[in-house]
Amino acid sequence: MPLQNMFFPEYPSRASLLFLPHGVRVLSAWLLGWRAIFALLPGVIAVFAILGGADLFLPSRLMAIVIAVTTVPAVFYLLKWVGWDLFPRADRKPCWICVMGVGVITSILVSGLTNMAFGSATVEYVAFLIGDISGLFFLMLGLYFAFRFADGRR
């Protein structure tokens, strides 16, 4: 955020325009399925507690926490239910474009639902959307190059 505030000092939103945790949410849900809810919950609660303090227990904050940890696994399971199983399996290669697509879909859902829970303005929705998608893209890009580098060292 300090770097973002340096480049966009007039930007009124507190949303990050590069939100890497959305990528973590998507990859966790893809790899862990419903167990990602329990893996992500402590971190999400900690962030909300740090940013909101005692406001953590407001209904809107609690709803946002539930939205943050359940939406991505729910979308993966919904797609599996309709016949498009994207979860990793040993007998097939991962469809990275599909995982990115789920990330974009869930970004739209999480941004919209979170802003409804908070009663935020449209600019907040757009900021969350930009932050989630850019965070997912740059996290996946970073992992791609990290794994490529690791494979090249063998």
C-alpha positions as CSV (number, residue, x, y, z in Angstrom):
1,M,0.0,0.0,0.0
2,P,2.8,2.6,0.7
3,L,4.0,2.2,-2.9
4,Q,0.5,2.4,-4.2
5,N,-0.1,5.6,-2.2
6,M,3.1,7.0,-3.6
7,F,2.0,6.5,-7.2
8,F,-1.7,7.2,-6.6
9,P,-1.9,9.7,-3.8
10,E,-5.4,10.9,-4.9
11,Y,-6.8,7.4,-4.9
12,P,-9.6,7.4,-2.2
13,S,-9.9,3.7,-1.7
14,R,-8.2,1.6,0.9
15,A,-8.3,-1.4,-1.4
16,S,-5.0,-2.7,-2.7
17,L,-4.6,-2.5,-6.5
18,L,-2.2,-5.6,-6.3
19,F,-3.9,-8.0,-3.9
20,L,-1.7,-11.2,-3.9
21,P,-3.9,-13.0,-1.3
22,H,-6.6,-13.5,-3.9
23,G,-4.1,-15.7,-5.8
24,V,-3.4,-17.6,-2.6
25,R,-7.1,-18.1,-2.1
26,V,-7.6,-19.4,-5.6
27,L,-4.5,-21.8,-5.5
28,S,-5.5,-23.0,-2.0
29,A,-9.0,-23.8,-3.1
30,W,-7.8,-25.5,-6.2
31,L,-5.3,-27.6,-4.3
32,L,-7.2,-28.2,-1.0
33,G,-10.8,-28.0,-2.0
34,W,-13.1,-27.3,1.0
35,R,-10.2,-27.6,3.4
36,A,-8.9,-24.3,2.1
37,I,-11.6,-22.6,4.2
38,F,-10.0,-23.8,7.4
39,A,-6.5,-23.1,6.0
40,L,-7.3,-19.5,5.1
41,L,-9.6,-18.6,8.0
42,P,-6.9,-17.7,10.6
43,G,-5.1,-15.4,8.1
44,V,-8.3,-13.7,7.0
45,I,-9.4,-13.1,10.6
46,A,-6.0,-11.8,11.5
47,V,-6.0,-9.3,8.6
48,F,-9.5,-8.1,9.5
49,A,-8.6,-7.8,13.1
50,I,-5.4,-5.8,12.3
51,L,-7.3,-3.5,9.9
52,G,-10.6,-3.2,11.8
53,G,-9.7,-3.8,15.4
54,A,-12.8,-4.2,17.5
55,D,-14.9,-3.7,14.4
56,L,-14.0,-7.3,13.5
57,F,-17.3,-8.5,15.1
58,L,-19.6,-6.2,13.2
59,P,-22.0,-8.2,11.0
60,S,-20.6,-6.7,7.8
61,R,-17.1,-7.7,8.7
62,L,-18.1,-11.2,9.7
63,M,-20.0,-11.5,6.4
64,A,-16.9,-10.3,4.5
65,I,-14.8,-13.0,6.3
66,V,-17.2,-15.7,5.3
67,I,-17.3,-14.4,1.7
68,A,-13.5,-14.3,1.5
69,V,-12.9,-17.9,2.6
70,T,-15.9,-19.7,1.1
71,T,-16.5,-18.2,-2.4
72,V,-13.5,-19.7,-4.2
73,P,-14.0,-23.3,-3.0
74,A,-17.7,-23.0,-3.7
75,V,-17.1,-22.0,-7.3
76,F,-14.6,-24.9,-7.8
77,Y,-17.2,-27.4,-6.4
78,L,-20.0,-25.8,-8.4
79,L,-18.0,-26.3,-11.6
80,K,-17.2,-29.9,-10.6
81,W,-20.9,-30.5,-10.0
82,V,-21.8,-29.3,-13.5
83,G,-19.2,-31.6,-15.0
84,W,-16.1,-29.5,-15.2
85,D,-13.7,-30.9,-12.6
86,L,-10.6,-28.6,-12.4
87,F,-9.2,-30.0,-9.2
88,P,-5.6,-31.4,-9.7
89,R,-5.3,-35.1,-10.5
90,A,-2.2,-37.2,-11.2
91,D,-3.6,-38.5,-14.5
92,R,-3.8,-35.1,-16.2
93,K,-2.0,-31.8,-16.5
94,P,-3.5,-28.7,-14.8
95,C,-5.4,-26.3,-16.9
96,W,-3.8,-23.0,-15.7
97,I,-6.0,-20.9,-18.0
98,C,-9.0,-22.5,-16.3
99,V,-7.7,-21.8,-12.8
100,M,-7.1,-18.2,-13.9
101,G,-10.7,-18.1,-15.2
102,V,-12.0,-19.3,-11.9
103,G,-9.9,-16.6,-10.3
104,V,-11.5,-13.9,-12.4
105,I,-15.0,-15.3,-11.8
106,T,-14.5,-15.5,-8.1
107,S,-12.9,-12.0,-8.1
108,I,-16.1,-10.6,-9.6
109,L,-18.2,-12.5,-7.0
110,V,-16.0,-11.7,-4.0
111,S,-15.8,-8.0,-5.0
112,G,-19.5,-7.7,-5.5
113,L,-20.5,-9.6,-2.4
114,T,-18.0,-7.9,-0.1
115,N,-19.0,-4.4,-1.3
116,M,-22.7,-5.4,-0.7
117,A,-21.8,-6.5,2.8
118,F,-20.0,-3.2,3.5
119,G,-22.4,-1.0,1.5
120,S,-19.4,0.5,-0.4
121,A,-19.4,2.7,-3.5
122,T,-18.8,1.4,-7.1
123,V,-15.2,2.7,-7.0
124,E,-14.5,0.2,-4.2
125,Y,-15.9,-2.7,-6.3
126,V,-13.6,-1.7,-9.2
127,A,-10.6,-1.4,-6.9
128,F,-11.2,-4.8,-5.3
129,L,-11.7,-6.3,-8.8
130,I,-8.5,-4.8,-10.2
131,G,-6.5,-5.8,-7.0
132,D,-7.8,-9.4,-7.1
133,I,-7.2,-10.0,-10.8
134,S,-3.8,-8.3,-10.9
135,G,-2.7,-10.1,-7.7
136,L,-3.8,-13.5,-9.1
137,F,-2.0,-12.8,-12.4
138,F,1.3,-11.6,-10.8
139,L,1.3,-14.4,-8.2
140,M,0.8,-17.0,-11.0
141,L,3.5,-15.3,-13.1
142,G,5.9,-15.3,-10.2
143,L,5.3,-19.0,-9.5
144,Y,5.7,-19.9,-13.1
145,F,9.2,-18.3,-13.2
146,A,10.1,-19.6,-9.8
147,F,9.2,-23.2,-10.8
148,R,11.0,-22.7,-14.2
149,F,14.1,-21.5,-12.4
150,A,13.9,-24.4,-9.9
151,D,13.6,-26.9,-12.8
152,G,16.5,-25.4,-14.6
153,R,18.8,-25.8,-11.6
154,R,18.4,-29.6,-11.6
